[in-house]
Structures are given as structure tokens and as C-alpha cells.
Amino acid sequence: MLTDKTLKALRPRAKLYRVADAHGLCIELHPSGARYWRLRYRLDGKEKMLSLGVYPEVNLITARKRRDQTRALIASGTDPSAQRQADKRADALTFETVAREWLARREVSEATASKDRWLIEEHALPVLGAKPMASITAADVLAMLQDLERRELLETARRLRAKVSAVFRHGIATLRAQGDPTQALRGAIKSPKVKYHAAITDPRQLGDLLRALHGYRGGFVVASALKLAPLLFVRPGELRHAEWAEIDMDAATWCIPAHKMKMRASHIVPLSSQAIALLRDLHALTGRGRYVFPNPRSVQRPMSENAITPALRALGYDGDTMTAHGFRSTASTLLHEQGYPSDVIERQLAHKEANAVKDAYNRAQHLPERIKMMQAWADYLDALRIGADVVPIRRKPAP
């Protein structure tokens, strides 16, 4: 068996050679003078060699401990060489690798994808990006979330926790993670106060808003978007990303593909005669391009998400009074008050999620009723805008 004195006396030779210790352990000397601990073992009838470290950083006592630990692993039927390779692959499998794959594979609207990418790249990757998936603990994630909590970014922290959890669930589904550390963090940080999108629901105030929208003196594209927003009451991102190829003027429909929808199901928006008239005027300006509302700096991109909100502010409507998303709440509230069936209104708001099998059915669900409702809604808005007495869109069904 080797001793410390023997090890210190060993000298390199012209060719590599090994000196045995016991139970497969040996010291390997290279012509360069480098000395490596090796363990020779047999598994499944095959002889293999495993490195246990470099001498003198790893001394004789430590090398023997590593040998004994490795032999116990072999006795249990595990190949230490294969295990080491698996550990290396796990170390190389970082959070960033899995997160970017998750982002690329998601089938969500462009607006949602952009927000998710910003959350991950801005907040998660600087903290977790270089860490192997297997090494990330609940404490790592908690520290990241608590930093946001200290800065009072509670909604950002809530969303970030959900996205990190989704990345780990993707890792579990693809056999590259064993668990989701965020599950242990439920209730660990303060919950943000629920903030609803401000919306005008009083008919007379809505009439004032509509007159203001029609009096907007900014760019024609933004002005058209402002006039169409209350007529269509789609999500702001869906409106901004509208393409001419999706709109059928003759059929008076706008068919939004699934990948642009929050619920990942295609959606039909019936177009009232008022909406068609606005779109025809806009088509004369932007109809040769892809987007209905192109970006003024590049027709290859849609209008900025920061276009409609500043226009509302310029008209005197602050964030506590009306928002771009608020047109949906306005329509929902007033249509419900007018007695329209909730399932028809909700379907037009695209609130119900549909799977791929039911997509073709759900996109047209209640369509005849929705066509009538959307035209009646547009007529009602016209009446409010011209200052007529507030009258119902239609009478409520008799009790």
C-alpha cells in the first residue's frame, strides 16, 4: 500500500505509469509530473477507470475515502462514470436554457409572449439564469421575490413567481427537473392589491367620452383605433396587432387567430356597419401593408402599446377614469344591464378558454346573436355620441 513518504518519492518517467494502493486505487504519474488518483473497477463484466482527483490537492486519506464511497456506489449497481456524466449534464442544464425553451414553445398572443419574455429576462435570468436547474432551491427564488417585495413591486413578484413555476413545470415534463421549488412559497410574500381597469359605465359620461374620441386631433391611425376600440371591445393587444388579412369586409367579420388570443382559441368579432365604415377609411391609408394599425416608424411592426393610452390622457382621461382595456368593462357592464344573455356577452369578450378540438365550434358559438348584439351596441354608442336621451339598446325581457 502507498504511504505519504512513497508518494513524495515518486518521480515522472518518459511514459505514463501507475502505482497501486489497494482495492483498485492507484496513483497515475504523467511525464509532465502531474499525478492523478484513479480507481479501477469492474461492472457488468467490463473494466473501467475513474478519476478521483489530483495529488497533492487530494491527499492519500481523502483518495481512500473517495474510493470507498465509489465502491459502495458500485455495489449498489450504479456506474459511477455514468453517474458523473449525468451530474455534469445536470450542471450544464441551467435555468436560462430551460426558460428560453419554454418561452419559445409557448402558444400565446404576441403581447403575452413579450410580457413573459420581459419578466424572465429582466428579473429571473440575472438571478437564476446561470444556476443548474437541480441546484435552485426555494430559498433562491424567495430571495429574488423578496427583493421585488422590498421595492413594492408586488404584482411583478406575483407574476414572476408564476412564470418561474411554469419554467420548472416544463423542466419536470421534459425530465430535466425533479420538482418545482416555487410551490413551497405560496403566501411567502405580500399579495398585491387587486386593481381593476378603470372604465366609464355611466351612459351620459360615455357619451362625453365618445364625443371626445371623435374629436381627437392626433394621427389618423391612432384616431381610428380610438373610434374602433369601443365598437369592438377586444383586448388592446388584439386591436393593435390586427391584420388586414384577418378582416373580411364583405362578411363583416374579423377572425383573430388563436396565437394572438389570451385564451389561445381563435375568435370572431362581428363588425357593425359603423366599424366597417371606419375600417374602409383606414384601408385607404394602411391597406397595402400587413397591419391595420402600423407603427409610424416601421410598417413592419404594429402600433405601439403606448399609443392609445397617451391619446386618452391627451383628451383629459386619467388612469383612474378610463383605460384602453376599460372599453371591455364598459361594454360588459352596459350590455348586461340591457338584458343581453351573459353567455353571449362573455363569448364576445372571449373569456372562455377552448381547446384545439373545440376551437372551430367555440369561435362561432352564439354568432348570430353576437352579430345582432354588436350592431345594436354600435347604434347605441352612436345615439349616446350625438347626445340623444339615454335609451336602452333593447328592452329587457318581461318577467
Secondary structure, DSSP 8 states (H G I E B T S, - for coil): ---HHHHHH----SS-EEEE-STTEEEEE-TTS-EEEEEEEEETTEEEEEEEEEETTS-HHHHHHHHHHHHHHHHTT--HHHHHHHHHHHHH-BHHHHHHHHHHH----HHHHHHHHHHIIIIIHHHHTTSBGGG--HHHHHHHHHHHHHTT-HHHHHHHHHHHHHHHHHHHHTTS-S--GGGGGTTSS-------------HHHHHHHHHHHHT--S-HHHHHHHHHHHHH---HHHHHT-BGGGEETTTTEEEE-GGGSTTSS-EEEE--HHHHHHHHHHHHHHTTSSBSSEETTEEEEE--TTSHHHHHHHTT--TTT--STHHHHHHHHHHHHTT--HHHHHHHTT-S---TTTHHHHTTTTHHHHHHHHHHHHHHHHHHHTT-----SS-----
